[in-house]
Amino acid sequence: MKPYKNLSGKSTVAMYELAKDFIKIRFTNQDVYRYSNQSAGSAKVKQMKILAVAGKGLGTFVEANVQKLHDRKIR
């Protein structure tokens, strides 16, 4: 997983991992969730990938748009 830049300094996101059809996100509480094209929709997963690379806005986006749309809690 790659460290999330957290440019705002207030994010609940710590790390992320990008794959072809999903994104895994490790939050600061150590929980890891996987959001896939099938569970959250490809447009939302694409947007999460853009925000992850940018290092800003991912936690807010997850909370507002896909919080319950993960397909797997890994830890």
Phi, psi and omega in degrees: 000150179260143175295138176279131185297328178051057183296336178281337182080003184234011188286150172271359180266132179253318184212166178208160176220129181258140173222175184304314187238017177201169171227135173256139181231127172260123180270168183295340176275007178080357175292141178238127179237146176248126177248119183251166175303324182285323184276321186250345183097140185296326180294319180289321178296319178300316179296320178297322178296319179298314181293323179298313180294323180290333179082018181207133173096354185292313180300317179296317179297315180300312182299320184276333191237330188223015187312316183261008185262015177289153176261349182200134167260121186271327180202000000 
